[in-house]
Amino acid sequence: MPWPIPWAGEEEGFAVGFWKTLCAAIAVSVLLGAGPAEARFGKRSKPSSSSKSSDSKKDKDSRDDDDRSHRASPAGRSSDAPLRANVRPGRARLSFFEFLFLSRPSTYHGARVTNVRPGVRAAAMPPMVRLNVQGDMFGETGGALGLFMAVDGQRLGMDARVTGIALSADDGSDDLDRLTLLDAHLTASLWSSERGRFRIEGGIASAHAPDVIFVGPSLAASLEACLGPSPLDVEARIQVVPFPHRQVDAQAGLALHLGALNLRGGWRTLYLNDAGHLDGVVHEDAFSGPYLGLGLSF
């Protein structure tokens, strides 16, 4: 059985999770809009440089309706939650094209379990897996490329991400400053239904800068939720690293589901501050811009 939330019903839980996460992401995007920072994060100051910085119904009559149904991003289910989609064509094999665009994504479905005898607990569904690649554009400052994998069980899961950032050097040269951000989180779902899921996350994160490497605790919250009967989800996520460096990473956008394939786009804001640990001078950077992503759910 899902973990109860005594203080809120399903709809209220959704609303609370949605607004808290989305509003936090939007607020950070506005407050930390891209602008020149005092100096490059994690890079020593130079005297000569200027300072900047996712089961279908078995009833044959309902197949057409199922084909038009949409569910939120993949997440694990409790015993009374809908079964994971497992649509197979009549042929023995499923082509790669059909897998990507025609098969169902491993997401929530509206059909309830009807073949379980009263008093018998339904078998737990296997974990859901998401793989995504994401590109970020920070205007003339630079850009980023990231990869992430997430696994959602019934209530618990994990999330791992790596982001490589390439920035124009702050000393006026043609060189590039490169940053690498890594994080690994355990996740717990406070709210989940056939319409979406709200998670809290906790783990560790590291920031690899030109002259220093930081490792610290990391906290995050994430949300995916369906937008009516459309194939669109709204998604939002915010991550905070309080020390030893300061890191705030917020993004919000939409995801379009095409079978097992999903296309994502939105806006991301990233703030980094080394708190003066490098040479006594605070070096910080703030980046903001659109992102585009491509992923698989299974």
PyMOL commands that set and color helices and strands:
alter all, ss='L'
color gray80, all
select helices_A, chain A and resi 10-31+60-68+96-102+139-141
alter helices_A, ss='H'
color red, helices_A
select strands_A, chain A and resi 35-39+128-137+142-152+156-168+176-193+196-208+213-226+232-241+246-258+261-273+284-297
alter strands_A, ss='S'
color yellow, strands_A
deselect
rebuild
show_as cartoon
